Structure formats: C-alpha cells, structure tokens
Amino acid sequence: MQTNIDFQQLLQALGDAVVVCDAAGNITFWNAAATRIFGFTESEAIGQSLDLIIPQRQRQRHWDGYHKTMATGETRYGADVLRVPALHKDDKPLSIAFTVALLHGPGGEVTSIIALVRDETERWGEERKLRARLAQLEMAQA
C-alpha cells in the first residue's frame, strides 16, 4: 500500500528542530520547533548565517568543521550525536544535541546539510547538579 506523505507537514510537525543550510552555511529551511527552541521566526532565520545561533567562541571551530564537511562530503555526525552550546534569540545560552545528514546534488556534490536538533538545556542542567552533588558526597566520605 502506497501512502502519500506530505513531507513539508511532517517536518513542521516534528518536536525536534529541523534546520537546513546551503553549502555556504545560510539557513534555507527552519521548522516550527526551531522557532520554539531558538526564538527566531522562520522569516527571521531563512537566509541568515548559522552564526545566528552559534556562540561567538564556538564559531571558528564550527566553520572549520562545516567547510571541511562541504569539501570532503563526509561527516562523523550522521550517526553520532553532537552536544554543543547554542544561543537563543534573547542571547540566553542553550545546550543542544543534534545529528546531521548531507544532501547531494545530481553530480554527487554536497548541496546542503540538514540538522535534527533537540534542546537539552534542562537535562544538561540537571546532570550538572547531579555531578556536583555526587562530588560533595564523595568528598564527605573521604
């Protein structure tokens, strides 16, 4: 049985952010979850650089990896989850986790990168508190 799927509706309905960027790193797709997580509307994000959500101190490292991925057509983050800091529109720090997939043109060249992003700010904060509490308990027993 063939089921027709409205992929635009699917991407907008997902609870995780879907962000697609072209080879230069400009945002070409931004779903509703990306707006919820990062605070920028679709119209504010489309056409902008990923610097919109990347903290200043992370940008050089990000772009080095991004350009290497575009040049080689290879990424290790297709299966591995990457956890990094990010920025909300209000400049509040976020902790995000994401995987990426490469989209290719007819000649095999990488044309876009799609990131599936989850906000882990709350979970990361809880883990930090637990690690601090564990360290306190270990010091008390020493």
C-alpha positions, 0 to 999 in steps of 0.5 A, a space after each residue: 500500500 502506497 501512502 502519500 506523505 506530505 513531507 513539508 507537514 511532517 517536518 513542521 510537525 516534528 518536536 525536534 528542530 529541523 534546520 537546513 543550510 546551503 553549502 555556504 552555511 545560510 539557513 534555507 529551511 527552519 521548522 516550527 520547533 526551531 522557532 520554539 527552541 531558538 526564538 527566531 521566526 522562520 522569516 527571521 532565520 531563512 537566509 541568515 548565517 548559522 552564526 545566528 545561533 552559534 556562540 561567538 567562541 564556538 564559531 571558528 571551530 564550527 566553520 572549520 568543521 562545516 567547510 571541511 564537511 562541504 569539501 570532503 562530503 563526509 561527516 562523523 555526525 550522521 550517526 553520532 550525536 553532537 552536544 554543543 552550546 547554542 544561543 537563543 534569540 534573547 542571547 540566553 545560552 542553550 545546550 543542544 544535541 543534534 545529528 546531521 545528514 548531507 544532501 547531494 546534488 545530481 553530480 554527487 556534490 554536497 548541496 546542503 546539510 540538514 540538522 535534527 536538533 533537540 534542546 537539552 538545556 534542562 537535562 544538561 542542567 540537571 546532570 550538572 547538579 547531579 555531578 556536583 552533588 555526587 562530588 560533595 558526597 564523595 568528598 564527605 566520605 573521604 
